[in-house]
Amino acid sequence: MDVKYELLQFYAYKKIIKRRDIKAIYEECNRLNLPVESFMQAKAYCTEVEALPALGDFYGLPYVEVDMLDINRELVDRFPYPFLKRHKFLPVSINRQGVLLVAIGHPLDMHARSALATQFSCDMDFVLVPPTQIDIFVDSIVAVISTTKALNDLQDVGDKDRVKKVLVGSNSDIESSDDVINNPAVRLVDSIIREAIPFKASDIHIEPAEETVKVRYRIDGDLQLRVEFPIESYSAICARLKIISGINIAERRIPQDGRIGMMINGVEYDFRVSTLPTIYGEKFVIRILDKTSFNFTRSELGFTEEENVVVDKILANAYGIVLLTGPTGSGKTTTLYSFLKEINNPTVNVITVEDPVEYTLAGVNQIQVNPKANLTFASTLRSILRQDPDIIMIGEIRDEDTAEIAVRAAITGHLVFSTLHTSDAPGAIIRLEDMGVTDYLVADALVGVISQRLVKKLCPACKKRSKTNEAEVRLLGLSEPTYIYRPQGCQFCNHTGYKGRIAVHEIMHVNDKLRAATVAHRGLEDIRRLAEESGMVTLWENCKRLVLKGVTDIGELMSLYTE
C-alpha cells in the first residue's frame, strides 16, 4: 500500500472525506500524477485550511501559519526565490543548539531536503505550512525589492523629459519596448500594484503633497503607509498610470475613471482606477478585485447557524425584495453575490445590473451600467423586465426611479436583491419611504433586510486576556467582571493587534406586524422595537457576543456606532 492510499485513509479517519470516495480519488491522483492534497482542493473535497492540519498529523509535523514565524531573511536569501516557490520551503531560523527550523509545504519533496542539506550541514526540524503562504511570502519579498529598486532608480533619473517621452510613446530616439519596460517610472507603478497582492490590500492610495507623494495600502480596513517619493517624479507616475488604465492623459482638471487588467502569478486581477484633482496634483485610488477568487460561503462571511435559519426563510420567498444595508466597504455586494451563487440554477433566469461588475458568476447575466450611453440603473431595469427574469440583482438603489421600479418588480413576481445605505436594518423601511415609494408598496414588497458591518478580528498569536473594568462591565451589560481579549501587536499582524475581518449582521425578517407598522407610518423606534420582539438580534448584540468570545475587542464594538 503506497503513501497516497494511506493518506486518503487518514483523511477519511479525520472525516475530511468519505470512505467510499477513497478509491476514486486515489485512481484520479495516479492518472493525473497529482499529490493527494492538491487534487482534493482542486475538486473541492476540502479546503487547504481543512486538509493541512490533518496532513501535519499524518507526517507528525506541527502545523503553523507562515506569518507566525520569525523568518531570518539571510537564510532565505541563500536560495533562488523561484526555487523556493517551486519546491515550497523556507529556512526559518537556527536555534542555540544549531538546529535549523524549516517551514515546508510539501513534506515529501526530496529536492527541497537535498537543497537544504547542501546549504546547511546541521540537524533540522520541520513545520508544515500552507504552500500558498510560501508563495505569498516570497512574492512579497520580490515585490518590495522591485519597488525599492525602481524608486531609487527613479530618483536617480536626471533627464525627466526622456522619462516622459518613453511613457507616452513619443517617436524619439527611445523606441524599443525594452526602454519602456525598464524605465524606472514604469517599473515603480508595476511594483506598487504587484506588491499590494501579497499584502492582501483592497485599495492602493497614491497621494501627492507639497514635497512628497505617499503610497498607502488599505489592509483589513486601515490605510498603512508603504512608501514616499519626491513630488518631482510624480508627473511620470501619473502619466504611466493613466496610459495603462485608459484615462485621458491630457486632462487634469476633472475626476476620471479607468481600469487595468493584469495577470499576477497566474491569477487574473481587475484594478479600478479613480483620479481626483487636488491642489498638489491628481490623487489616484486603485481598487483591487480578484476576478477568480469568489468562492465565499455563508459561514465564511460570518453568518451563524441561528442567522442562517432566518436567511433561509428570506431566500425561500419566490418574490419580494431583499436589501443589504451598511456603509461603503462593509461587504454588502460580496454577501449578495454569495446569495446569488447559492440560489442560481439552470431553472431560473438571473440578471444583475451593477456599477461596476465586481465578480463574474457563471450562469448569471451581468450588466454594467454606462451613464454616458444612458444605460442607468433605472433605464436598464425597465429593459430587464422584458427579459423574463426570475431573479434580479441591482447593485445599489440610488434614486427614486430605481427604488420605484425595484419595488414594483418585487410585487409582480420577481425576487429582487439590492443594497441601500442605512445605519441599521429597520432604517431601510424609512429610507424607501423617504425616496418616494408608497408605504403600502414597501409593506407588500419587502421580505427581508440584512444590515452588515465588518469588524477587525484580534490577532490569534498575540491577543491578551484581561479582566473587564467597571465601565466595560456596564457597556457589555454584565452583572459582574469577566475576561475578554485585547489587541497587542506582533510580527504576525504587522504590529497592529488585528488579523483579518469578520462580518457582523442584523437580520430583519419582515412579518405581518412589521408590514402593519409600515402602512401605519410608525416611527423608526417603533419598527426597531417590533423587529427585536420578532427575533431580530441587533448589530450591537452580535458584536458583543464576538467580544465575549475573544474574536474582537471593545474598540471594534464601539466603532459600530461611530462610523
N, C-alpha and C positions, 0 to 999 in steps of 0.2 A: 504494500500500500504506500503511495507516494505522499509527499508533504501536502500537495494540493487537496487531496481527498481527506487527509487528517484535519486540515484547516477547516474545510467545509463541515466536517462532523463537529468540530469545536464551535463553529458559528451556529450550528443547529442546537448544540447544547446550551449556548448562550441565548437561544431563542431569537436570533437575528434573522435566520432563515428557517424555513420548514424542512423537516427531514425528507419529505417527498421531492424537494427541489434539488437535493444534493447531486444526484446522478446527472440531471440535465445541465446544471451549472458546471459540473466537472467536465463533461463532454464538450461544452461550448468553450470553456477556458483552454482546453487542449487544442481544439480546432482553430481557435483564433490566436493561440500562443500568447495569452494574456495572464498576468497574475490574478489570483482569485479576487483580491480586494478591488482591483481596478475594474474587473468585469462586473462585479456586484454593484458597484457605484454607478457604472455606465448604464446598467439595466434597471437601476432604481430599486434593487433589492434592499439597499440600505444606504445611509449617508456616510461620509468619511468620519464624522463625529461618532456615529454608532459603531462602525467597523473597527477603527483603530485601537480603542481601549481593549477590545477583545483580542485583537492581533497581538497587542502587548502582552496580555495574559498568556497567549499561546506560546510566544517565544521567551517568556519570562523577562520581559523588558518593562521598565516603568514608562508610562505614557505621560507626556507633558506637552505644553504649547511652546512654540519657538520663542515667543515674546517673553516667556517667563525665565529664559536662560540668559545669563550674563556672558555673552559670547565675546571672546577675545579676537578682535579683527586681525591681529598679527598672525594668528593661527589659520584663520580663514584665507588670508591672502597668500598662503603657501600653495594654493591650488588655483587653477584657472576657473573663473566663475562659470563658464558653460559646463565644465566637468562636474562641478558641484551640483548644478541643476540636473544634469543628465543622470547622475548616479545617486542623487538625493541624500547627501550627508553634509554635516557641518561640524568641524572640530570646534569644541566649545571652550574648554579650559583645561589646565593641568594643575592638579592639587599639590599640596605639600609633600605627599608621598610619591609624586612623579607619575600619577595615573591620569591619562588623558580621557576626558569626558567627550563623547561623540554623540551628536544628535543624528539619527538615521531614519530615513523614510521607508527604505526597502531593506529589511534585515538580512535577506539572502543575497544581496548584491555583492559578489565576491570581488568585483572590480574596485568597489569603494574600500573594502577591507584591505585589499592589496595595496592600493594607493596610500592609505593611511599607514600601513606597515612600512612602506618605503620612506615616508617622510618622518615618522616618529618611531623610534626604537624603544618603546615603553609599553607598560600594561595599559589596557583600555577598558573603559566602562561605556556601555551604550544605553541611550534612552530613545524611545520611539516617539517620533513627531509626525504630524501630518505632512506628506510630501509637498502639498500645495503651499504650506507655510515656508518651506525651504525655498521654493521658487520666489515667493514674495520677499523674503529676507534678502536674497541675492539680488533681485531686481531693484530693491530699494538702495542697496549699495551702489549698483551700477548707475542708477538714476542720479543719486547725489553726486557721484564723481563726475558724471556728464554735465550736470548743472553747474557745478563749481568750476570746471574747466572752461565751459562756454562763457560763464560770467567773467572769468579772468581774461579770456581772450577778447571778449567784447570791450572790456575796459582798456585793453592794450591797443585796440584799433585806432589808428590816428586819422586815417582818411575816411571821414564819415560819408562823404559823397560817394565813395566807392562802395560802401556798405549799402547805401540807398539804391544805387544802380543795380546791384546784384539782386536786392529784394524785389524790385519792381520789374526785373527782366529787361532792363534797358539794352539796346543794341550798342554796346560799347566793347572795349577790349576784353571784358569779362563775360563770356557767354556760355561756358561749359556748365553742365549740371553739377559737376563736382564743386565748382566755385560756390554755387548756391547752397548745396548740402553742407559744405564745410564752413560756410560763413558763420561767425560767432552768434549773430542775432538769430539766424535760422536754428542753430543748434540749441541756443538757450530756450527759445519758445518750445521746441520739440521736447527738451529735457524737463521743462516746467510741467508740461502736460503729462508726460510719461511718469514722472516722479510721483504725481498725485495718485496714481493707481495703487501701488503697493501700500501707500499710507491710508487707503480706503477713504479718500476725500470725496465729498459730494459736490463741492464747488471750489473753483480757483478764483481768487480776487487779485487783480493786478491794478494797484492804486498809485497814481502819481502824486507827489507832494512838491514842495518848493525846490528841494535839492535832491531828493531820492525817490525811488519807486519801490514800493513794498509788494511782495508776493505773499499772500496768505492762503492757507488751505482750510476749508471748513471740515473738521473731523469730529464726529459724534456731536454735531450741533454747534460746536465752538470754533471760532476762527483762530488759527495758530500761525504765527509768523514763520515763514520759511526762509526768505532771503530778501536783501535790499541791494539795489544797484543805483548808480548815479543817474540823474534825470537826463544827462546829455545823451545817454544811449537809448532813451525811450522811443524816439521817433522811428528808429529801425525796428524795435519790438512791435510798435503799433502797426507799422506797415506790413510786417510779416503776418501778424495775427489777422489782419483784415484780408490779406490775399488768400490765406488758406481757408478762411471762413466765408468767403464770397461777399464781403462787405465792401461798399464803395470807399476806396482808399482816399479819394479827394475830399470827401465830406467829413467835417469835424465838428459841425455846429449842432447836429441833431442826434438823438439816440438812434442806434441801428441794431439789427439782429442778424445773425448768421449761424452757420453750423459747420462743424468739422466731423468727418467720418474717418476713423483711424483704427487699424488693426494693431493691437499691442499684445504680444505673446500669444498670438493665435486667437485672441478674443476681439470681437467687433464692438467698438465703443462709438457712441454718438455724443459729441460735445456741442452744447447750445451756447452760442456766444452772444453777449449783450454788451453794447457800448453806451457810455453816458458821458457827455461833456462836463468837465469840471474846470475850475479856474486854473489848474495846473496842467490840463491835458485830459485826454479821454481815459476813463476808467473802464476796465474790462472785467466782466464776471462770466466765468465759463462753468456751466452746469454739466456734470459728468453722468452719462447714462450708459450702463452696460446692457446692450441690446439682447444679450443671450442669457442674462442671469435671473430672469424672473421665474422663480420656481417656489414661491412662498406658499406655505400652508397657514391655516388659521392659527395653529399653535405657535408657529414661528413668528407670527405677527403679534403675539401676546394675548390672544383670546383664551380665557379659562374655560373649563368644562361647563361651568354654570352659564357663562356668557354664550357659549356655543349652542346651548339649548334654546336661548332666546333668538339667536341669529338664525337657527334652523327654522323657527316659526316664521320669521320675517321673510326668508328666502323661499319658503314654501308657497307664498302668495303667487297666483297666476298673473295678477295685475296690481298696479299701485305704484307708488313712488317711494324709493328708499334713499335717504340722504346721509351723506358723511359730512360732518362738520368739524371745524377746527382751524387753527391758524395755518398760514403758508408754511410748508415744510414739515407738517405733522404726519405725513404718510397717508393722507386720505386717498389719493389716487392709487397707491400701491394696494391698499385694502380693497378698493373697488375692483382692481384687476384680479385679485385673488378670488373674489366672489364670482366674477365673470368666468374665470377659468374653471371654477367649481361647477357652475350650472350650465356651462356651454356643452352642447352635444349635437349630433347630426340632425336631431329632430326640430331644432329651433333656429331661427334666423336672428343673429345678434349683430347689431350695428352700433358703433360708437362715433361720437363727434368730440374731438379733442383739440387742445391748443397748448402744447404740441402733442403728437402721439409719442408717448414715452417708451412703451414696450410694444412689440408686435406679438399678437396672440393668434395662434393657429386656429383657423375656422371662424374667425371674427372679422367682420367688415369694418375697417377702421378708416375714418375720415378726418383729415386735418383741416381746420378752418383756415381761411385765407381772406381777411377783410378787404385786401386790395382788389380781389376778384368778386367782392360782395358775397363771399362764402362765409357767412357769420353763423353763430350757433342757431339763431332763430330761423334764418333762411334755409339752413341745412336740415333742421328739424322738420320743416314743412315738407321738404322733398323726401325725407326718410319715411314719413308716414305713408307715402305712396309706394314704398318698397316692401310692404307686407312684413314688418318686423314683429318679432315676439318680445325681444328684449332690447332696450335702448340704453346706452350709457352716454351721458352728457358730462363732459369734463368739468364744467362749472356753470352754475346758474348765476349769471352776472347782471341780467336786466329784466325788466317787466315782461317783455315779449317772450324771452326764453322760459321764464317761470310759468307764464300762462300756457304756452304750448306744451311744456313738460307735464304740467298737472292735467291738462285735458287729454294728453296721450295716455296718462296713467289711468284715468277713469273710463277710457274707451277700449280697455282690454290689453294694454301693454304694461310690461314690468319695466319701470324706468329707474335707473340709478344716476345719481349726480352728487355734486359737492356744493357746500354752502358755507359761508364764513359767519359762524355764530360762536358764542363763548361756551354754550352747552347744548345738549340735545333738545330740551323744551323750547329753547330760543328759536329753533327752526320754524316752529308754527307762527310765532310773532313776525319773524323775518319775512316769510312768504306773504303774510297779510300786508306787511309794510310795502312789499313790492307790487301790491295791487291785485293779488289773487283773492277772489271772493272766499269768505270764511267757509261756506258750505262745500266749495270745491277742495279746499285744503283738507277738510274733515273727511271727505269721500276718498281723496287720492292717497293721503299719507298713510303708509303701513309701518314705517319704522325709521328711526333716526339714531345714528351712531356718532357720538362725539368722541374725538380721538386726540390724544396728546402723546408726544414722545418724551420720556424721561431717561436720564442717563443712569446706567447700571454701575454700581460700585465695582471697583476692580477686585476680582476674587483673590488676587495674590497679596494685596496689601490692606484691604479694608480692616478697620479696627473695631472691636466690640467694646462698647462702653454703656454706662447706665444713663437713663434719661434724667434731665434736671426737672425742676418744678414747672417751668414754662413749657417744656416739651410734653410733660405728663398731661397738662391742660390742653395743649394743642392736639394731642392724639386722643383725647377723651378717655384717658385711662384712670383707673381708681388708685393705682399705685405705680411706683417706678418700675421700669423693665429694661432689658438690654436691647440696644439697637446697634447698628454698624455705622461707622463714619469713614469718609474718604481720607486717605493718607498720601499716596503717591509713590510710585516705584518705576523701574525701567519698563515693566510690562505694560503700564498705562501711560507712558511718557510723562510720568510725574504729575498727572492730573488727578489721580484718585478714582477715575472712572474708565470703564472699558465697554463700549457699545451702548446701545439704547434699546428700550423696550416700549411698546405702545401701551397706553392706559386708556380704557374705554368707558363710556357711559352710554348704555343701550336702552332706548325707549321704544317699546313695542306699543304702537298706537291701538288702544282698545276703545270700546264704546263710551266709557267715561271720559276719555280724553277727546273723543270726537264731539261729544255733547258740550264739553267745556270750550272747545274751539268755536262751535257755532254760537255759543252764548257769550262770546267775546270776553271770556275770563282772562284775567291778567297773567303775566308770566309766573308770578309766585304761586298762584293757584294751580296752574298747569304743572309746575315743577312738583308741588306737593302731591297732586293726583298721580303723577308718574312714579314718584317714590312709593306711594301707597300701593301702586300696581306692580311693584317689584323692581323698579329701576334702581340700580346701585350707582351712586354719583362718582364722578372722576376723583373727588377728594377721598371717598371711602376706599375706592380701588387702589389708589396710590398709597393710602395709609397702610393697607394690607401689605404692599410691597416693602414699605419701610420696616414694618414689624417682622417681615420675613428676611430682612437683610439684603434685599435685591437693590434697593436705592436708599437715599438718605432724606433727612428732614428738609434740606435745602431744595431738593427737587420737588418735594411735596409743596413747599411754599411757592415754588416757581409756577405752579399751575394757574395761580390767580394773580400773578404779577407780570404776565406777558403783555 
